[in-house]
């Protein structure tokens, strides 16, 4: 039997990979436009970065990590998410002040594979470190919203909640614990266990959704400072035209998550995998990783799910195909070089074929136009034929790039 990719992983080949490239390029561009620098951190870290940074009691750490000992006997883990490594890098560099960074790359979780739930999946994300201000939260949320909307995801909505902070959350957790204790027998076995460890995580349980639908929300227990922060975030989202809904059930059950928590949903996926991404404020994380306090807020978006959510536009591989008559291959290669220098996506066949075969290839690659290099080359001209309406013109060689950009 021939070898196959491991369960829960995907090969992303053309033409499907064209959508991926478009989404990843758009991400780089948008992050840069909003002032986020690039950060690159290792794909594997000391296991402790995640066991502390994602949280011992989380499902990811308990059940889903790819952890192994290397040949030097160190326990390493393939990253299941991006934030812990980025904050570790910030602390290790002794960075100070504000740092806004974006990243993209594969993440690894041992999951039960299905559509939109993979063992290797691809995230883009960003972290806004060093600012406790609500404007930072709103900027991060807005960027993700704009990205998903401009990528073509239908009906993007932000689900938004506030989880409070060290001042008000402990009291909320006790209110929630006693409310859940009264209903312990209605909870699933897992949630009964989670209740003892971390009551907020019970709100996350899909099986217990009906039971916890009326549970007290952290929003009702916010202290004045958290309330003011939450109100400011919402004010800016409204001003920025971001569509959001308050979701009192949206939680992250770890202590270092503070205040803002959010998730993006779209309408194109079935219910289990509707979350396209999420994020929140994590003012306690740097200390959990052994550093000084550093406020931060970030997001991560799952490209695999975004690809499933956007229409498949059958993107062309190239814009322009260069064809040539039998004796003009060398000239055609010159032409091709000139087009590529002008930034026009262009290609030809690797060997000499009939014009008919070359036009067929142009069609297959999705080209808009074919530039034919023939005897007109002697007078500095080429023929350009548009494939959509079949029209053709003879144009001066040095004008061709400008012509193609404007047609
Ligand atoms: P999380 O870090 O769990 O909040 O995930 C953020 C986003 O990453 C999710 O909303 C998904 O879009 C994506 N994601 C998380 N886990 C997976 C997975 N196993 N397969 C595909 N995408 C995932």
Boltz pocket constraint, residues with backbone or C-beta under 6 A from the ligand:
constraints:
  - pocket:
      binder: B
      contacts: [[A, 80], [A, 81], [A, 109], [A, 111], [A, 116], [A, 117], [A, 118], [A, 119], [A, 120], [A, 121], [A, 122], [A, 123], [A, 264], [A, 275], [A, 276], [A, 277], [A, 278], [A, 279], [A, 300], [A, 301], [A, 302], [A, 303], [A, 304], [A, 305]]
      max_distance: 6.0
